Amino acid sequence: MGRTIRRAARATLHLLVAAALAFGLYLFITVLLITAIGTVAVVGAWMLPETVLLIRRIAGAKRALTAAWTGRRIPEAYQPVTGTLRERLRTAVRDPGTLTDLRWTAASYVYGALLFAALPLWPLGLVVDGVWCGLLRREAVVLPLIARLADLEARWSQALLKPSPQALLAARVEELAATRADAIAAHGAELRRIERDLHDGAQARLVALSMRIGLAQRAYDRDPGAARKLLADAQDQAEEALTELRQVVRGIHPPILTDRGLVGAVRALAAGWGSPRSSEAESGGGLEVTVRVDGGLEQGPRAPAAVEAAAYFAVAEALTNAAKHSGSRRATVQLERVPRGLRAVVQDEGMGGADEKDGTGLLGIRRRVAAMDGEVTVTSPQGGPTMIAVELPCVW
């Protein structure tokens, strides 16, 4: 009985807030009328975009209220109201989300008053269910009706506030356009990095190598000892140039990723972080990395090469952040195969507070993953821990 009363009270509170919102919409009719008159008269046309934005905020509050009751988020799909007055007017009128919000507003004038159907059930329910449950030990029959009214109100709100297919398509086009721009920017930055590494590193060493070999050729007849020393220096420079070329190749697509797959490559990466001889460990301190693999990722088929590369570089960048910025000595990498793709989660035990604006590489991760139509979730409260979750879609 106590559980039934608590659920009925929660449902009543939900209906009460919904009724208050509906009452506010009744008062909002005045704003709608003034906006309509001003738009027809042209002089008040500037009010239309502002009114549409206000309706969006009210509808957003209703979405949040419904999601709190049902536990299911209602997505939003709006076109941004920006630009000149003409552009703002065009967007406000043509956006499919505007019609969706107006339709919900009109319907709220009717079903927003379900609270008045729920209030009489309380005295009746306390008497009937008190006897029915207390004396006869049966299930309550009246008070659960209040929760059903709240469910009905939430279902109507979900149906009315759900974006239309046209709005979802428009939002998807906007998202793909932004993703494409980020992918182009990331690709350009990657090409510039490769060019810089080749020009400042391997190319400079190869030029010095050619000069030393030339000097050794000239000194060979008159001073064989000096020639041998120049050749020894040239061999050292050749090895250094080869090492830098290998690093550039690993930056494009690590060979270990092709040979061992994502799991083997990440385990090798984790072992490298734990080695005090690695340059990263020397700069950021040793990082003990634990790799966990779930979901049959090792036994099943491999993900596409592009997906594995994106996941590998995301994990590598996240571990670099953990070593340099978090102050943590331990990190965990979890790789799992999910029904819709591949998921990689990197978590450290550091101080948290990671911010994409601080140049910590999170923006690069997000751009690389967005190019694969994936998602990045960063959770980093002050005091830690920091968790970076990457989910990449693919067909297994």
Stockholm file with secondary structure:
# STOCKHOLM 1.0

chainA/1-396         MGRTIRRAARATLHLLVAAALAFGLYLFITVLLITAIGTVAVVGAWMLPETVLLIRRIAGAKRALTAAWTGRRIPEAYQPVTGTLRERLRTAVRDPGTLTDLRWTAASYVYGALLFAALPLWPLGLVVDGVWCGLLRREAVVLPLIARLADLEARWSQALLKPSPQALLAARVEELAATRADAIAAHGAELRRIERDLHDGAQARLVALSMRIGLAQRAYDRDPGAARKLLADAQDQAEEALTELRQVVRGIHPPILTDRGLVGAVRALAAGWGSPRSSEAESGGGLEVTVRVDGGLEQGPRAPAAVEAAAYFAVAEALTNAAKHSGSRRATVQLERVPRGLRAVVQDEGMGGADEKDGTGLLGIRRRVAAMDGEVTVTSPQGGPTMIAVELPCVW
#=GR chainA/1-396 SS CHHHHHHHHHHHHHHHHHHHHHHHHHHHHHHHHHHHHHHHTSTTTTHHHHHHHHHHHHHHHHHHHHHHHHSCCCCCCCCCCCSSHHHHHHHHHHCHHHHHHHHHHHHHHHHTTTHHHHTTHHHHHHHHHHHHHHTTCCCCSSTHHHHHHHHHHHHHHHHHHSCCHHHHHHHHHHHHHHHHHHHHHHHHHHHHHHHHHIIIIIHHHHHHHHHHHHHHHHHTTTCHHHHHHHHHHHHHHHHHHHHHHHHHHHHHSCHHHHHHHHHHHHHHHHHHHHCTTSHHHHHHCCCEEEEEEETTTTTSCCCCHHHHHHHHHHHHHHHHHIIIIICCSEEEEEEEEETTEEEEEEEECSCCCCCGGGTSSHHHHHHHHHTTTCEEEEECCTTCCCEEEEEEECCC
#=GC SS_cons         CHHHHHHHHHHHHHHHHHHHHHHHHHHHHHHHHHHHHHHHTSTTTTHHHHHHHHHHHHHHHHHHHHHHHHSCCCCCCCCCCCSSHHHHHHHHHHCHHHHHHHHHHHHHHHHTTTHHHHTTHHHHHHHHHHHHHHTTCCCCSSTHHHHHHHHHHHHHHHHHHSCCHHHHHHHHHHHHHHHHHHHHHHHHHHHHHHHHHIIIIIHHHHHHHHHHHHHHHHHTTTCHHHHHHHHHHHHHHHHHHHHHHHHHHHHHSCHHHHHHHHHHHHHHHHHHHHCTTSHHHHHHCCCEEEEEEETTTTTSCCCCHHHHHHHHHHHHHHHHHIIIIICCSEEEEEEEEETTEEEEEEEECSCCCCCGGGTSSHHHHHHHHHTTTCEEEEECCTTCCCEEEEEEECCC
//
